[in-house]
Amino acid sequence: MTSEMTMSDPDLPSISLWVVTVVYCIIFVVGVSGNMLVGIVVWKNVDMRTPTNFFLVNLSIADLLLLVVSMPVALLETWIPKPWLLGRFMCLIQSYNEYLTFQASILTISAIGVERYYAICHPLKAKRTLTRRRIFCTIAAIWAFSLALSSPMFTFTDLYEDAPTNGTNGTDVFVLCITDSSSTSGMIYITVVSILFFVVPLLLLFGLYTAISRRLCDVPSTEQGRDIRKMAQMRSRRQVINMLVAVVVTFFVCLTPHRVFQMCIIFLPDEQFQALADDKFTTVNVVVFIRIMVYLNSTLNPVLYALFSSNFQSGLLVTLCCREKENPQSTASFVFSSRRSTTAISLSTLKNYPPHAFSRPAVRKDLGTCRSCPATSPAGACRLSPSGGDLTPSPGSFSGLGGCTRTSTGSSFSSI
């Protein structure tokens, strides 16, 4: 003789339940597809395989784990609060996975901050230390560290039986999946984890990005104006930093309610805790809001990449349209700097001249004269003929210091 399993009704009203379900589905679809695209974009675009992007792919993996494993379970609990229907294994994995992804995410974000600090504030040291092998070793260490530090959750989480308050059969019980943090060891563990993986990284990242911002702002505008490539590099770095700061701010804003509510449950006096448990409407709405904020953080990261990073935007278009990315060298420019001006000569201009016109012996910086200048030339000035042939004297040019004039392109070389 078998009896039907007793299931409780949803704690949310019907309209609120459907609204929450739609929000969950939107977050899930956008988050899973967006985080998968991050990995695909970095994989298909060789120029995007940088240390920062490797860490961002690792962050996407952590977000995917949270969305794929934990979010469907949370939606099921929203519709059927009691009993737990997924068995003991999923009960243990659900709680463990949440802490695993939280810790892997914050360690990855901290590693990105350290990597950017060295790349911008100590570029010479970064070239030696930030190798691809060390980046992959760091990512492996992040997951090993997170796996080990999340393992105590297995001892705090288990299935418990609870008799229904409105059951008609006294033998019916509800099986619940509960993480017991009321013990001394549970309180110590959650408190230590909250400090080490939330407060400390927040202070660390604040200091790192403050130092990075000062470094980027301290570059004199006159120094930037002397080199077009340097100006483009500075703009690119500021763009990346703005994106990463947005990722950090989003992470802490979305996860702060979860941490605060968790600490309140641990340290609230028994009377206040019981009052909170009795106020089911408030408790359920707070839990739903906290879960949405946590899952929203995992969904917003790819959106932030697309909004702030032009490089990610172009890589995404290449990936979605299945076309080759434009070779940066096709639109590159050769930049020649002199004391008074900087002139960019496009490749289309350089194609008008044969290769030997720009051979190394054409300009002798040590002697300050041109190769084919006659020895009797009073000023030693030379002119490159439009046909790209020999260098001929240019009577009207200034060459007191051995300068060479190329009138066909309007560009100037200087040995200074």
PyMOL commands that set and color helices and strands:
alter all, ss='L'
color gray80, all
select helices_A, chain A and resi 14-44+46-48+51-79+87-121+123-129+132-150+153-156+184-217+221-225+228-267+270-278+280-308+310-321+328-331+347-350+355-358+360-362
alter helices_A, ss='H'
color red, helices_A
select strands_A, chain A and resi 157-162+174-179+333-337+342-346+363-364+369-370+382-384+391-393+404-406+411-413
alter strands_A, ss='S'
color yellow, strands_A
deselect
rebuild
show_as cartoon
